[in-house]
Amino acid sequence: MSAFRKFLLMASSAVVLSSISSFQSTTAMAADVAPGCSAGFAGTVGAGYIFGGSDTEFDSNIVFLDDDDDNDDLNVDYGTFFGEGAALYEFCNTGLNIQGDFAFHSHQLDSDDFFGGKGPPWESDIVNDRWHVGGILFWRNEDLGLVGIDGSMINDDVDSFNNESFRVGLRGEYFAGDMFTVGAGFGYNHGDLFGSDWDGFDANIWARLYATDNIGLLARFDWAGFDIDDAEFAPPGSIDVWAVTGEGEFLLPDHPLSIFAGVRYAEQQLDQGDGKFDFGATTDHLQIYAGLRLYFGSEGLSLSSHHRSNTLDNTSVPLERIPASFFSGKRPI
């Protein structure tokens, strides 16, 4: 295990432990806090599973990748175990919050016979582990909304390949009464992709309707676009990703535990070429997922109050919740 992955494992464990132990000490700290001070800790821990599948179509001037019939594609089924956790501290009577978070997605991919046996002898079963550790500094008014700055470092492990990247961005939310919240974010990304540098931007917009005190319905759109520098094995190119997500969350009555489930459709488009070598790939994803989420430090509240007083989602859909698709076996496509 690389040093970076060891760091991620220790950091993620520390966040979970702190998000539990800190709430046990909240009562003891109350005596030391000035009267009327609303400072405190809160946190969330969640886990679940994704049932996913993808289909990739190729367009290239390479003979075995030439898309001249319906068989020139790659079909992949995958299952993903994921875990996420975050802890935040709100500074006394300021509305200012600081959050630390982590996430882990282990995409277990199983592809069919690549090009019906006409292509290179790449392995069909691979694992794509995607980690992140990050944080958010934000100001929040529970009657109005929030604005903040977020960042994360992501480790992308594909078999023997290990890629690292970072993201920094801005985010905002508007609380439109008790039943409706809208949010958006924009960020810059930079990293290493199998030996070549890449950078680009991402954006998201979403809305959540609270049908009852215990039920929330989410609709979300994500987009990302990245430019890839010239690499040892391929010319420069670009990757564009977009995704739409629908999710429902149900908070168990009188408990800080919720059940969530959703569906996501995404498309990844890769284009590379220098005239001599031209390559394109379009991958469509369909995911169905479900999981559990536990809220700390905000017990006894409605679902909307949990969302408006607890931690924020800092996991990237394009770079974490969707697996890397432009490879098969031990070499990237």
N, C-alpha and C positions, 0 to 999 in steps of 0.2 A: 504493500500500500504506500502510495507516494506521501511525502511530507504534507502536501497540501490537503490530501484527503484525510489524513490524520487530524490536521487542524480543523477541517470542517466537521469531522465526527465529534471532536472535543467541544467545538463551539456550539454545535447543535445540541449536544447533551447538556451543556451549561445553560443554554437558553431554557430548555425544558425544566431543569432543576430549579433555576432561578424563578421561573414563572409559577412554580408550585410553592417553593419555600418562602418567597417574598410575601405571598399573601397570608401565610401563617404568622408573619411578623407585623402585619398591618395594624392589628389591634394594639400590639405592644407599642408601636410607634405613635399611635394616636395621642398618647399623653404628652409627647414631646412636640406636637404640632400646634401652632398657634390657633386659638379659637376661630372658627369660621373658615379655616384652611381646608380646601378640598383636594389637597395633594394625595396621591395614592398610586398603587400598582394595579395592573390588570394584565390579562394574558389569555391566550387561546392555544389549544393543542388539537390537531385534527389528523385523521388518517383515513385512507380509503383505497379504492381499486378502480382502474380504468380498463374497460374492454374496448380495444381499438382495432382498426383495420385500415390499411392504406393501399392505394393502387398508383403505380408510377408509370407514366408513358414517356418514352425517350424520343429525342429528335437530334440526330447527329450525322456527320459525314464519315464516322467510323463504321465499317461494314457491319459488325455484329450488333451495333447500336442503331442502325438505320431503321427508322420506324416506317416500314413498308407493309406491315400486316398487323392484325389485331393481337398477335402473340408476343409482340415486342414490348413487353411490360414486366413489371415486378409487382407481385401481390404479396402483401405482408399482413399477417395477423399478429397482434401483440397484446400482452397484458401488462399493466403497470401498477406496482405497489407504490403508494406515495404517503409521505408524512410531512406535516408542516407545523410549526410552532412559533410563537412570538410572545414577547413580554414588553410592556411599556411602563413608563413612569410619567405622571403628570405633575408638573411643578405647581407649587401652591398658588392658587387663585390667579393664574396667568393664562390658562388655556393652552400653554406650551407643553408639548409631549415629546418624549424621545422613545423610540422603539428599536429593539433588536429582534431579528427574525432569522429563521432558517427554513429550508425545504429540501426534500429528497424525493426524486422520482426515479424508479428503476424500471425502465422500459425493456421488457423481455420480448424480442422480436423473432418471429418464425416465418421465413419467406418460403415460397414455393420454388420449383425448379426454374432458375433464372434463365429466361429466353428458351425454355424447353431444352436445355442442355447445350445450346449453341454458343453461349457466352463463356466467359472465363470461369474457372472452377472455384468460385468464391464460396465460403461457408454460408449456410442459410440460417443458422441460429446464432444470434448475437445478443449482447446485453448493452444497453445504452443507459448508463447511470448519470443523472444530472443533479448536481448539488448547488445550493446557494446559501451564502450567509450575507445578511444585509441589515439595513437600518433605515429609519425614517425620522426626520425632525419636522414636526408639524404643529400648527396652531389650530385649535378647534373650539368652536362655540356650538354646544349641543342643540341650540335653537336655530342656528344659521347654517353652519357648514364648516369646512376646513380647507386649509392650503398647506402645502408642505414640500419638502425636498427629500427624495429617496435615493438610495444607492444599494448596489449588491455586487458581489463577486461570485461568478458561476464557474464551476468545474464540470466539464463535459467529458466523460470517460466512455470511449467506444472500444471495447476489446483492449488492444495494446496501445491505442491512441489516447492521448490525454490533452484536452484543450482548455484554456482558461480565458475568461473574459470578464469585463466589468460593465456596469450600467449605472448611469446617474440621470435623474429626471425630476420633473415637477409634477405635482398632482393637485387636484382640487375636488371638493364635493359640495353640493348644495342640498340642504334639507328642506324640501318643499312640504311643510306640514308634517304630520305624524305618519303619513301613509306613503310618502314618495321621496326617493333620493336619486339624484343624478350625479355622475362623476366622470372625470376625464383625467388622462395623464399623457405625458410626452417625455421621451428620454433619448439619450445618446448612448450608443453601445460601441465597444471596441474589444477586439480579442484576437485569438490565434485559431486558425482553422487548418489543422493538419499541416502545419509548417508555413502557412501564409497568413499575413495580417488582413483583418477585415474591420470595417467600421460602418456605422449607419445609425438610423433612427427608428424609434418605434412610437406608436400612439395607441390609445384605447379610449373608448367612450362606453358608458354603461348606465343603466337605469334599474332601480329596484322598487317594486311595488309591494307594500305590506298589506296583503289582503285581510289579515287579522293580526291580533297581537302576537300570534305564534307562527305565522306563515309569511315567508318572503319569496317573491318571484323576481329573478334576475334575467336581464337581457344584456349581452355584452358583445362589442365588436373590437377586435385587435388587428393592428397592421404593423408590419416591420419591413424595412428595406435596407439591405447591406451590400456594400461593394467589397469585392475580394481582390486583393493584390495578386500579382503574378507569383505562382508557386512552382516548386520543383517539378511537380508531376502534371500541372495543368496551367493554361493561360488565365489571365484575369477574367473576372465575371461579376455576376450579381445574384443575389437571392432576395426574393420578395415573398412575404408570408402574410396571409390574412386568415382570420378565424371568426366565427360567430358561435356564441355560447348561450344556451338557455338553461337556467338552474332553478330549482325549488329547494327551500330550506324550511324544515319544521322543527320548532323548539318544543321539547317535551314540557308539558304543563308543570309548573312549580319545580323545574329542574334546569340547571345551566348547561344542559346537553341537547344538541340538535342533530337531526338526520338531514343530510343533503343529497341530492341526486341531480344529474344534468346530462345534457347531450351537447356535443360540439362537432362542428364541421370546419375543416381547415384546408387550405391549399398552399403548397410551397412551390415556387417556380425558380429553377436554377438555369442561368444562361452563362456560358463560357465560350470563348472563341477568339482566334487570332487570324482567321482565314484558312490556315492550314489544319487547325484542329477546332472544330465547332461542336459544341455539345449543349443540349438542353434537356431538362427533365421537369415534368410537372407531376407532383404528388398530391393526391386527394386523401384526406383523413376523415374518418368518422369515429367518434368516441362516445361511449356511454359510461358514466361513472357514478359512484355513490360512496358515501363515507359518513363519519361521525365527527362532530366538533364539540369540544368542551370549553366553556367560558369560565375564567377565573376572575375574581375581584369585581364582578358585576352581577352577582346572584340576585334573583327575585325580580328581574326586569323583563320587559317585553323584548321580542327579537330586534325591533328597530332600536331600542335603547341599548341593547348589547352592541349592535353595530356602530352606534354613535358615541359610545363611551369606551369601547375596548380597542383592540389592535386592528390594523389595516392589512389588507392583502398586498404583499410585495413580491409575489411570484410571477415570473414572466410566462405568458402563454406561448409565444413563439419559441423561446429558448429553453423552456423547462417542461411545460405540460404537453408539448408535442415532441415526439422523438425526432432525432436527426434522421433524415430519410435518404440523403444523397450518398449512400454507400451500401455495399452488400458484403458481408464478411469482414475481412481485416483491412480492406482498402476502401477509401471513399470513392464513390462514382464520380 
